[in-house]
Amino acid sequence: MRDLYPIIISTKTLLCAGLHENITMLDINEILSLLKTPLDQFADRSAKWLLANIDNLRALLEMIGSDLVDALDFSKAQLVNTTFIADNLREQESDLVFLLPFRDADETEVMIYILIEHQSTVDPAMGFRLLFYMCQIWDQQRQKWVSENVPKGEWRFRPIIPVLFYTGEERWQTLPSLERLMDVPEALTRFIPKFETLFLSVKGASDETLLKTNRPFGWLMQVLKQEKADTDVFISVLERLGVHLGTLSDAERASWKQAIYYLYLLIFYRRSDAERETLEAIVSEHQKSLRLSEEEATLMQSLAERYLEQGIERGARANAIQNILAVLQTRFPERDTQSVERTLETVLDHDRLTELHLTALQIPTFEDFLEVFKR
């Protein structure tokens, strides 16, 4: 196993210096943090990491809101560090809020609200949820005006462009709306709030849509679309990507660095070693055209090894947790032993899990186990 940390120290400056000015700087610590992400949180954290990149934001809008792109000044876009998602919903969705000028006479400020949806099934209440989050954004503005004693006559709420970014498997038959949640006579429909939503269903989108702008983000979405495909299909997508990398212009090459890191992370979290080898071969072939230094290429390989090491650790922990649950279910079948599963998953120390396994085998009652567990 290579020593990862000296590589990080020597390449951090190189990574930040080599990126296109519109690309979010790659933070090595952030990449390492992604490698520590629990499996069920990877889709959420990696999507936010990608979409926080303004170049990827623009690419997304070019796919689903191309009529707006030229009127939005992405060079002045700001990521607003806030979220409107309740804690109990964080596992299935997340959000990003951007503030940027609209190119009109007054340089109107507009908000782009991206709701990132990961649950596998379609939520019929999505129209309500989007409106609810948008109202929270407007209420945040209102609170600021109140605290600054701005006269109500001067209040001007910013327009919001709602974007639904959906990575689940189920197909949406219709776009989100409040009308679908109401059974009202035709005469009353004019009283239902209406707004348009820009929508991308990654798994349901055509390759033509995803590759519309030929930017890295679109190619990443094409790979993500096939994240559950057979190995032959997935490798063919990677090879098609490799052919594309060979056609890049000088201006495009630097913007691919984040994309390549994302592909490594995606394969390590979702795919097999065989596909990792294919990606490594593609990166090696195009290392020069991507302007990757030897150290950066080595860093990617080291990230792979770090992932594999952590994957083994995660697998051992998962087995230990399942063994504990199996013992509890066998010994105390009348008790809801699944209630402790989520708490067990917070235990990172494998030795502690081994102790709990032995305790589960010997403890006289389920309540006694819970008491030992809390210590």
Buried (B, 14 or more C-beta within 10 A) or exposed (E): EEEBEEBBEBBBEBBEEBBBEBBBEBEBEBBBEBBEBEEEBBBBBBBBBBBBBBBBBBBBBBBBBEEBBEEBBBEEBEBBEEBBBEEEEEEBBBBBBBBBBBEEEEEEBBBBBBBBBBBEEBBEEBBBBBBEBBBEBBEEBBEEBEEEEBEEEEEEEEEBBBBBBBBBBBEBEEEBBBEBEEEEEEEEEEEEEEBEBBBBBBBBBEBEBBBBBEBBBBBBBBBBBBBEBEEEEBBBBBBBBBEBBEEBEEEBBBBBBBBBBBBBBBBBBBBEEEBBEBBBEBBEEBBEBBBBBEBBBBBBBBBBEBBBEBBEEBEEBEEBBEBBBEBBBEBBEEBEBEEBEEEBEEBEEEEEBBEBBEBBEEBEEBEEBBEEBEE
